[in-house]
Amino acid sequence: MSLSRFPLAGRRIVFLQGPSSPFFRDVATACARLGAEVLRVGFAPGDRLYWASGCGRYIAYRGSAERFGAVLADLIRGENLTDLVMLGDGREYHANAVSAAKVADGITPWVIEQGYLRPGLISVEPWGTGGRSAIPARFAATTDTRPDLPVPEPAPGSFLRYAAFDVAYHLANVLFGPVFYPRYRHYALDSPWAEWRGWILKAVRAPARARQTEAALARIAAHAGPVFLVPLQLDTDFQIRDHGTGRTQDQDLAAVMASFAAHAPSDALLAVKEHPLDNGLRRWDRRAERLAREAGIDDRVAVFPGGRVEALFPALAGIVTINSTVGLSALLEGVPVKVLGRAVYDLPGLSHRAGLDAFWTAPERPDPAEADRFRRFLRHDYHVPGAFDGPDARRGAEALARFIAGERPQ
């Protein structure tokens, strides 16, 4: 067997939970073609739905989340596993898996996410993301400039396809989970039923939401003073739950508005944008407007649910975020960014280093050369081209398999 043709020969890879799509099935197939032996540990019916027997052995885990670390440690030893692959490291099963890997010999957990650099890229990190990421320390230790790898033009996505995959995954869990996986704990804050109800109501409100967005964007465009943006995140996102400020997003937004009221110029406008994948249950428009009234700045706040945030960058004096990737996109375009939580890009030369109160009057702009060096570093060392579903999924699966093999797919 040629190692150049089969760079994963001798590797034994276990897949845990992945995206709500067949993506991990495709990655496993690609890894097997490169010489690896693969297996899957499933925690819910949806995991089995998007796996195929030809990809490798499927192990149904029906125990508790608390016990999974110990069970996985036995599996690592018994199967001589060399790699774990998982979507995010915040789910309890995945956090326990990473902990088990830390005390085992010769195994690497690979944590994948939607790319820090978007769209068209998937991020891949060994051992952890966000506040557990090695990116800040590794970047601080580098002095060179990585090659400028291309950012692929993503194929047009389909929200209906994404939604169909997601509904099928969670519907399988709702219908069959209590029987076949009675101890499985859903990782999200909202149940699938609540999530679907939120999206239906959001669709009903679509015309009103469009008018709200149009009015807010017109107000921003016509505003003569400085405009600051707060891009909201998903409460269920582990970047908020594990790497945020320790407060709720409501509390963070209230603190931002209080600081804005006390320290921002009188002609400044605060724009608050809802996350595009928010299910609408929390009605952030109403919450933000209430918080603005309580802070005495309801006439200086514009709240809107839609639109492309990137189109606003040229008009912004700055962005305040917990740790959204919008912050990274903005600083790469030269927009000052204040990070409240923990983010891989909250670094000297990139983000605002002083406190929030000072940000409103003296926002620190990112150093263009340092920002470009960071972008190249992220793209070269931590990203592969592709997507979790749609036309780019197969490309992403092949690229991820080759990344695990030690290559750097472009």
CORCOR-V544217 format. One record per residue. RES is the residue in three letters. PSI is psi in whole degrees, -180 to 180 (NA if undefined). Layout:
res:RES psi:PSI
res:RES psi:PSI
//
This chain:
res:MET psi:125
res:SER psi:124
res:LEU psi:-28
res:SER psi:-33
res:ARG psi:-29
res:PHE psi:72
res:PRO psi:-12
res:LEU psi:14
res:ALA psi:133
res:GLY psi:-8
res:ARG psi:141
res:ARG psi:114
res:ILE psi:130
res:VAL psi:133
res:PHE psi:132
res:LEU psi:-143
res:GLN psi:142
res:GLY psi:-164
res:PRO psi:160
res:SER psi:67
res:SER psi:174
res:PRO psi:16
res:PHE psi:-46
res:PHE psi:-31
res:ARG psi:-42
res:ASP psi:-39
res:VAL psi:-43
res:ALA psi:-42
res:THR psi:-43
res:ALA psi:-40
res:CYS psi:-41
res:ALA psi:-39
res:ARG psi:-28
res:LEU psi:7
res:GLY psi:-2
res:ALA psi:155
res:GLU psi:133
res:VAL psi:151
res:LEU psi:167
res:ARG psi:133
res:VAL psi:121
res:GLY psi:145
res:PHE psi:-11
res:ALA psi:160
res:PRO psi:-34
res:GLY psi:-31
res:ASP psi:-41
res:ARG psi:-35
res:LEU psi:-41
res:TYR psi:36
res:TRP psi:157
res:ALA psi:143
res:SER psi:-30
res:GLY psi:-15
res:CYS psi:-30
res:GLY psi:172
res:ARG psi:141
res:TYR psi:126
res:ILE psi:118
res:ALA psi:118
res:TYR psi:118
res:ARG psi:11
res:GLY psi:-172
res:SER psi:159
res:ALA psi:-36
res:GLU psi:-33
res:ARG psi:-12
res:PHE psi:-37
res:GLY psi:-45
res:ALA psi:-40
res:VAL psi:-42
res:LEU psi:-37
res:ALA psi:-41
res:ASP psi:-39
res:LEU psi:-39
res:ILE psi:-45
res:ARG psi:-45
res:GLY psi:-33
res:GLU psi:-1
res:ASN psi:48
res:LEU psi:144
res:THR psi:-21
res:ASP psi:143
res:LEU psi:142
res:VAL psi:130
res:MET psi:155
res:LEU psi:107
res:GLY psi:159
res:ASP psi:14
res:GLY psi:-28
res:ARG psi:145
res:GLU psi:-41
res:TYR psi:-42
res:HIS psi:-40
res:ALA psi:-42
res:ASN psi:-32
res:ALA psi:-44
res:VAL psi:-40
res:SER psi:-41
res:ALA psi:-38
res:ALA psi:-31
res:LYS psi:-28
res:VAL psi:1
res:ALA psi:164
res:ASP psi:137
res:GLY psi:24
res:ILE psi:141
res:THR psi:124
res:PRO psi:131
res:TRP psi:119
res:VAL psi:120
res:ILE psi:153
res:GLU psi:169
res:GLN psi:141
res:GLY psi:147
res:TYR psi:-39
res:LEU psi:123
res:ARG psi:163
res:PRO psi:-176
res:GLY psi:7
res:LEU psi:150
res:ILE psi:134
res:SER psi:144
res:VAL psi:120
res:GLU psi:134
res:PRO psi:134
res:TRP psi:-30
res:GLY psi:167
res:THR psi:177
res:GLY psi:-126
res:GLY psi:-16
res:ARG psi:4
res:SER psi:147
res:ALA psi:-3
res:ILE psi:-50
res:PRO psi:-45
res:ALA psi:-41
res:ARG psi:-40
res:PHE psi:-41
res:ALA psi:-28
res:ALA psi:-8
res:THR psi:148
res:THR psi:-14
res:ASP psi:173
res:THR psi:123
res:ARG psi:158
res:PRO psi:149
res:ASP psi:86
res:LEU psi:149
res:PRO psi:149
res:VAL psi:116
res:PRO psi:151
res:GLU psi:112
res:PRO psi:148
res:ALA psi:150
res:PRO psi:129
res:GLY psi:165
res:SER psi:113
res:PHE psi:-35
res:LEU psi:-40
res:ARG psi:-46
res:TYR psi:-46
res:ALA psi:-39
res:ALA psi:-46
res:PHE psi:-45
res:ASP psi:-43
res:VAL psi:-43
res:ALA psi:-43
res:TYR psi:-51
res:HIS psi:-30
res:LEU psi:-39
res:ALA psi:-41
res:ASN psi:-42
res:VAL psi:-42
res:LEU psi:-41
res:PHE psi:-13
res:GLY psi:-48
res:PRO psi:-26
res:VAL psi:-48
res:PHE psi:-24
res:TYR psi:65
res:PRO psi:-20
res:ARG psi:3
res:TYR psi:135
res:ARG psi:120
res:HIS psi:136
res:TYR psi:-24
res:ALA psi:162
res:LEU psi:-33
res:ASP psi:144
res:SER psi:159
res:PRO psi:-39
res:TRP psi:-44
res:ALA psi:-41
res:GLU psi:-48
res:TRP psi:-41
res:ARG psi:-42
res:GLY psi:-42
res:TRP psi:-35
res:ILE psi:-46
res:LEU psi:-35
res:LYS psi:-39
res:ALA psi:-39
res:VAL psi:-37
res:ARG psi:5
res:ALA psi:-46
res:PRO psi:-43
res:ALA psi:-38
res:ARG psi:-39
res:ALA psi:-41
res:ARG psi:-40
res:GLN psi:-43
res:THR psi:-46
res:GLU psi:-43
res:ALA psi:-42
res:ALA psi:-43
res:LEU psi:-36
res:ALA psi:-39
res:ARG psi:-42
res:ILE psi:-44
res:ALA psi:-33
res:ALA psi:-9
res:HIS psi:131
res:ALA psi:-24
res:GLY psi:-175
res:PRO psi:144
res:VAL psi:127
res:PHE psi:144
res:LEU psi:137
res:VAL psi:105
res:PRO psi:116
res:LEU psi:155
res:GLN psi:177
res:LEU psi:129
res:ASP psi:-31
res:THR psi:-12
res:ASP psi:132
res:PHE psi:-16
res:GLN psi:-32
res:ILE psi:-47
res:ARG psi:-37
res:ASP psi:-29
res:HIS psi:17
res:GLY psi:-150
res:THR psi:-9
res:GLY psi:-6
res:ARG psi:170
res:THR psi:163
res:GLN psi:-31
res:ASP psi:-47
res:GLN psi:-39
res:ASP psi:-44
res:LEU psi:-38
res:ALA psi:-40
res:ALA psi:-40
res:VAL psi:-44
res:MET psi:-38
res:ALA psi:-42
res:SER psi:-43
res:PHE psi:-44
res:ALA psi:-37
res:ALA psi:-28
res:HIS psi:-16
res:ALA psi:152
res:PRO psi:150
res:SER psi:-22
res:ASP psi:11
res:ALA psi:150
res:LEU psi:136
res:LEU psi:117
res:ALA psi:133
res:VAL psi:120
res:LYS psi:132
res:GLU psi:147
res:HIS psi:138
res:PRO psi:-24
res:LEU psi:13
res:ASP psi:136
res:ASN psi:-3
res:GLY psi:-6
res:LEU psi:-31
res:ARG psi:-8
res:ARG psi:65
res:TRP psi:-25
res:ASP psi:-46
res:ARG psi:-41
res:ARG psi:-47
res:ALA psi:-40
res:GLU psi:-38
res:ARG psi:-44
res:LEU psi:-36
res:ALA psi:-41
res:ARG psi:-43
res:GLU psi:-31
res:ALA psi:-6
res:GLY psi:25
res:ILE psi:27
res:ASP psi:-24
res:ASP psi:0
res:ARG psi:15
res:VAL psi:133
res:ALA psi:121
res:VAL psi:133
res:PHE psi:149
res:PRO psi:-21
res:GLY psi:-170
res:GLY psi:162
res:ARG psi:118
res:VAL psi:-31
res:GLU psi:-30
res:ALA psi:-19
res:LEU psi:-17
res:PHE psi:-46
res:PRO psi:-24
res:ALA psi:-4
res:LEU psi:141
res:ALA psi:-20
res:GLY psi:167
res:ILE psi:137
res:VAL psi:124
res:THR psi:155
res:ILE psi:-58
res:ASN psi:31
res:SER psi:149
res:THR psi:-16
res:VAL psi:-36
res:GLY psi:-43
res:LEU psi:-47
res:SER psi:-39
res:ALA psi:-46
res:LEU psi:-29
res:LEU psi:-19
res:GLU psi:8
res:GLY psi:9
res:VAL psi:132
res:PRO psi:140
res:VAL psi:129
res:LYS psi:122
res:VAL psi:130
res:LEU psi:-32
res:GLY psi:-140
res:ARG psi:127
res:ALA psi:148
res:VAL psi:-21
res:TYR psi:6
res:ASP psi:79
res:LEU psi:154
res:PRO psi:138
res:GLY psi:-11
res:LEU psi:-60
res:SER psi:165
res:HIS psi:127
res:ARG psi:-25
res:ALA psi:-177
res:GLY psi:171
res:LEU psi:-41
res:ASP psi:-37
res:ALA psi:-20
res:PHE psi:-35
res:TRP psi:-28
res:THR psi:-22
res:ALA psi:62
res:PRO psi:134
res:GLU psi:123
res:ARG psi:146
res:PRO psi:147
res:ASP psi:121
res:PRO psi:-41
res:ALA psi:-41
res:GLU psi:-38
res:ALA psi:-42
res:ASP psi:-39
res:ARG psi:-39
res:PHE psi:-42
res:ARG psi:-47
res:ARG psi:-41
res:PHE psi:-48
res:LEU psi:-48
res:ARG psi:-44
res:HIS psi:-44
res:ASP psi:-19
res:TYR psi:10
res:HIS psi:149
res:VAL psi:152
res:PRO psi:145
res:GLY psi:-176
res:ALA psi:167
res:PHE psi:-17
res:ASP psi:169
res:GLY psi:-167
res:PRO psi:-27
res:ASP psi:2
res:ALA psi:-45
res:ARG psi:-41
res:ARG psi:-43
res:GLY psi:-39
res:ALA psi:-46
res:GLU psi:-43
res:ALA psi:-40
res:LEU psi:-42
res:ALA psi:-42
res:ARG psi:-32
res:PHE psi:-44
res:ILE psi:-31
res:ALA psi:-5
res:GLY psi:4
res:GLU psi:172
res:ARG psi:81
res:PRO psi:140
res:GLN psi:NA
//
